[in-house]
């Protein structure tokens, strides 16, 4: 009989302990800090992709979240502001004295947003509506919108103590149907006059928006890290009717010359294993142009011939209605 009593006491004690453990989970395990949902990439920024529209704005919704293990139980109005000081710190940490590589603060003419975000009781997320108007933006400059959560004098909320949570460093990347990172393995750069010799090849060629049907890229092997990259922009305009691509330059010193007429094709296929995923390929072929690099070597010029093709693959999740979110960047 004593053994039975002991067993019952053991069971009752266990049930009491289990009940008390369960009660603990009803309490908040962390803190209801307020932060942005803007994870940083290897460059220390958050890339956001915004559809370019020539004569109208494009809306981007930046999540503002309340952390914790329990649901937020009160209405909160979160104050946000542009934060140039953090941008200045980022530039120094990332690039030191290379001021030509610094991110530029996005000019106020290119965006508008409210100064507050409301998070209702019973919800852990609010959305900051940012409207971008990007007509005539020049993506030679690396535009960044730095935001911060401002402390509330009434202490109705607490910004997250970790700097990278209460900050959002938004690298604004407008896109159109032809922009993105192209595969450059089939585009070869030769010294002019030595087209039969070994070529220089770049694995990736970034292509930036100019307007709805025009993009630009840098000539030859020149990239975003060149201090003089602005001098070597090549514009590519896509004609949907003729499927031709017109290449031009606005810098006569580059001595840009196109041989023949490039053309483009667009192909779409569904993924073999993920039937909701659409693969869209843009191929620019018959590229053949000359240009002169007149700045990399003092008092000398170097001529180049560039020939081949570029291919852009864009993966689109057809189950997601928002275009910028549907594309797997």
N, C-alpha and C positions, 0 to 999 in steps of 0.2 A: 504493500500500500504506500509506503514511504517513497518508493521509486516512482509511483504514479503521480504523487503530489509534486515531487521534484520535477518531473517531466512537464506537468501543467504549468508550474511556475516559470520554467524555462521558455515554454511557448508563449506565455503571456508577456514575459519580458521582451522577447523578440518582436512580438507584435507592437508593443509600445515603442520600441526603438525604431521599427520600420515606419510607424505612423509619424514619429517626430521628424524622421528624415524627410518624409514626404512633405511635411509642413514647411520645412526649410526652403523648398523649391518654390513656394508661393511668394517668398520674399525676393526683393531685387538682389541679384548676385553681383552686379557691377554698379555702374553709374549711368544716369540718363544724360550723357554728354551729347552735344549737338555737333555734327560734322558734315562735310560734303562727302558725297560718294564720287570721288575722282582719283582713282588709283594711279600712281605714277609709273611711267615706263622707265627704261634704262637711261633715258636722257633727262630724267628728273621732272618730266612734265606729263600732262594728260592730253593726248591727241583727241580732238573732237572733230567729226566730219560733218560739214554743213553743205547741203545742196546749194550750188550757186544759182541765183536767179537774178537776171539782169535788172529788172525794174520793180522788184518787190522783196520784202524781207522773208527770211527763213527762221523759223522758231526752233530753239534748242531748249530742252528741259533738263536742268541740272538737279539731281536729287540732293535734298538736304535731309539727313536722317538723325533720329534719336536712338542712341545705343542703349543697351541694357538687356536683361533677360525677361523683363516684364513690359507690357504695353504702356506706352505713354498715356497718362490719364488726365492731361490738362492741355488746354489750348495754348499754343506758343507762337509768338511772333518773333522770328529770327531776323536780326539786322545783318545785312551783308554790304560789303564795300569793295571798291577796287583797291588793290594793295601794291603800289609801285615799289615800296621798300623791299618786299620779299622778292620781287622781280630783280631788283638791283643785286641782292644777295645771291640769288641763283646764278646770275651772269658771272659774277666774280668767282663763285665756287666752280662753275662748269668750264669757264673759258679763260680765267685770269686776265691777261693783257690782250687777248685776241678780241678786241672790241668789234671787229668786223663780223664775228660769229655771234654776237650778243642777240638775245631775243629782244624784239621791240614791243613796247606796250601798245596794244591794239587801240587805235585812235577812236575817240568817242563817236565820230561820225559813222563808224562801221557797226555800232551796236547800241542797243538800249535795253535797260532792265529795271525792274523795281528795286527799291532799297530794302525791302523786307520780304520774307517768305512765311506764310502761315502754315502751321502744322496743327491739325484739329485734334481734340481729345479722342483717344481711341485709335489713333494712327501714329505710326513711327516714321512716316516719310512725308515731306512736302516737296514741291517742285518750283525751282527758280526759273521763270520764263525769260530767256534771253533771245531777243530778236536781232538777227544779223542782217545788215544791208551791205553787201560786199562788192557792189559795182565799182570798177576801176581800182580794186585793191591790187597791189604789186607784191607777188609772193617771192620775189627776190629777197625781201625782208622776211624774217621769221616772226610772225605776229603772235603775241601771247596776251591773253587776258588773265591777269592775276587777281584772284578774289580772296577775301577773308571773311570769317564770321566775327562780327564785332560783339564785344562783351555788352551785356545788358545791365544798365545801372540799377534796375529794379531786381536783378538776380532771378528773373523768371526762367532762365535757362543758363547752362554753363557750357561755353565752347570747349571742345575737346582739348585737353592739355597738350596732346602731341601735335606739333606744328603741321605735319603733313596731312593731318586729318581736318584741321580747321581752315586749311588753305586749299584753293583749287587753282592750279597753274594750267590754264587751258590753251594749248597750242591749236589755234584755229586753222583748219584745213578745209577750205571749200573744195567741192568736187563737181565735175560734170560727167557726161557719159564716156569721156575719153581720157580723163586724168587718172593718175595712180602710179604705181611702180611697175614699169615694164621690165620684162626680161631682155637684157641687152647682149646675150651671148651670141646672137646672130648678127650683131651690128659691129663692124670692124673699122678701126681707125688706123690709117696708114700715113707714113710720111709721104707728102706729095712727091710724085716721081718714082716712088718705090712701092707701088701698089702690089707688086708681086712678091714682096718680102713679108716677113712676119708682121702680124697686126696686133694692135692693142685692143683688148676687149674688156668691157665692164659687165659684171654680172647683172647689175640693176641700174635702170635709168629712171630717176624720178621725173615725173611729168606734171606740171602745175597748171592750174586754171587761169585763163585770161578772161574768157566770157563763155556763153553757153556752148559754142561750137569751136572754141579756140583754146589751145594750151600752149605752153612753152617748155622747152628743156634746154640744157646747156650743151654747147657744141662739143663734139668729140668726147674726151675723157674729163672735161671740166665738170666740177661738181660744186655742191653747196659750201664746201670748205675753202674754195678759192676766194681770196680777198677781192679779186677783180671779176667775179662771176657775172656781175651785171653787164659787162661788156660783151658777153658771149651767149646771149639769149637767142634761141631760134624759135620762132612762132610756127605752129602747125594748125591750120584751119581745115576743118572737116566739112566736106560737101556731101550731104546725105543723098542728093539726087545723082551725082556723077560718081560717087564713091572715090573721089580724088582728094588728096591732101596737098594743100599749098604751103610750102615752107618759105618763110621770109625772115629777114633781120632788119632792125632799125639802126644798126651801127655800121656805117660804111667802112670804118677802119678794120673791120673783121674780114673785108673782101669776100663776103659770102656769095657763093655761086651754086645754084642747083642744076644738076644734070638730069633731065628727064622729069617725069611727074610721078611722085609716090601715089599709091592707092591704098585703100583700107577695106577690110572685110570684118563683119561681125557675125560670130557663130555662137549659138546657145545649145547646150546639152544638159540633160538632167544627170545627176550623180547616180552611178550604178548601185551603190550600197545605201545612199541616203536620198530617197526619192523626192524629198522636199527641197533639196539643194540644187540650185541652178548654176551652171558654169557658163559665164559669158566671156568670150574671147574677142579682143580687138587686135587685129594684126595689121601693122603698117609695113608694106613691102615696097620694093624698088626705091629705097632711100639711096641717094647718091649726091653728095654735095662736097664742095671745097670750103675751107675757111683758113684764115691766118691768125695764129696766136702771136700777137704783137706786144704782149706785156710780161710774159713769164721770164724772158731773158732780156736784160737791159741792152738797148741799142741793137736788137736783132729781131727778126721775124722767123716764124716756123710755119710752113704750110702743111695742111693735113687734108687727106681725102677720107671721107666716111661713107661706107657702103654697107647695105644689108637690110635687115628688118627688125622690127620691135614687136613684142607680143605682150599684151596685158590680159591677165586672167582675173576676173572678178567673181567671187563666190557669193551667191545671194540666197539667203534662207527665205523661201517663198511663204513660210508660215508667219513671218513677222511683218506687220503692216508698215511700220516706220522704216523708210528706205535707208536712212543712215545706220539704223540698228540692224537691219537685215543683211547688210553687206559685211562679210567677214574680212575686216581690214587687217 
